[in-house]
Amino acid sequence: MPTAPLPAAPVPTATADPVLEVRGLCVDYGVGANAVRAVTDATLTLHRGEVLGLAGESGSGKSTLAYALTRLLRAPGVISGGEVLFHNRPQGSDEVTYAETVDLLAADIAKLRQIRWSQLAVVFQSAMHALNPVARIDAQLTDVLKAHRKQMDAAARRERAIELLRMVGISADRLRSYPHELSGGMRQRVMIAMALALEPQIVIMDEPTTALDVVTQREILEELMQLRERLGFAIIFITHDLSLLIELADSIAIMYAGRIVERAGANELFHTPRHPYSLGLLNSFPALHGDKVRMEGIPGSPPSLTALPGGCAFHPRCPYAMDRCRTDVPGLTVPSAEQRGAAVLAGDRTSEPRVAACWLQDGLQPPPEPLALSFPAHGGSAPAAPTTAFGSDQ
């Protein structure tokens, strides 16, 4: 269900400063001839203070990509290629200088343990399963501090636990509660508090509000945006709800069948999607205002990763498919170093030029009657139907 619009977040400082760079990341399930490629050549840049959304249907590779970044994949998941560069900036520094740059895929276990939670934290999808059901909330919060802040004594750890709960809107008298004594929204807030306990530079959130009602979801997301503004961390936000990301994210990456098929600023993606799959996802949500319209959605189902169709994996479901789509795999349009350096922060609050993997970007015209977006942008009036489904700013 679409949520009510969130207030626009202020532009964080040093938005153009990359904190995480993912280059050519590949993930397989299994090895050898029986291996299945779950993520193919993923390339992303996360800037400091940015909210980067990952969207797509179930099985598109969103969570696999996110957990590969932190090397939290469980067997039989195997990272088979690429690099993930974490640019560690000294805490409190406003200069674009790094204490170190670490390839998380090549780092040893000791280095990973030093970075995880302290600099890169994860909020898991199910708070009830992520929290220990037989441990009180104070024990779970202070365990984080015991492991990573060994200089803190018991009194300081308890004081920090109280501070963390208050930061996410929970009274300190809940410290001695067990997870089952808290509501779903409170459990999710505890998970966010644990993730922010050490003031990390990056927080990965895997569908953190999926099981919550829309009112609680909105409250938590508003609080999260306020914390992001105050603490300056960057977020990778995974969700099925593209309408939510349009309001929440600075930029959005769309995944299909293990590939990133489009990345753009949130406003740009909404008004001029350049990949038919992005357009189909946008058309899958009903309007909150205005006249009733027929929902288009996307016909069919995502392909099995064990039997991907030839060419573009989306072509069997694509209303714009042509002969080339059935034989040739389109690559993302990658900007040159000069283009990246000349990128200007615009209304989308991202300095990365948009990219999309679709042959229609070669100047080919879409069908005479392209699909039209069916819900208004950012809670306002619906935009005029574009002259083409992919905009005019080629």
ABEGO torsion letter per residue (X at the ends): XBBBBBBBBBBBBGAABBABBBBGBBBBBEBEAABBBABBGBBBBBBBGBBBBBBEBBGAGAAAAAAAAAGABBOABBBAEEBBBBBBBBBGBABBBBABBBBAAABBAAAAAAABGAABBBBBABAAAABBAABBAAAAAAAAAAAABAABBAAAAAAAAAAAAAAAGBBAAAAABBAAABBAAAAAAAAAAAAAAAGBABBBBBGAAAABBAAAAAAAAAAAAAAAAAAGBBBBBBBABAAAAAAABABBBBBBGGBBABBBBAAAAAABBABAAAAAAAAABBBABEBBBBBAEBBEBBBBAABBBBEBAAAAABAABBAAAAABBBBBBBBBAAAAAABBBBAAGBABBBBBBBAAAAGBBBBABBBBBABBBGGBBBBBBBABAAEABX
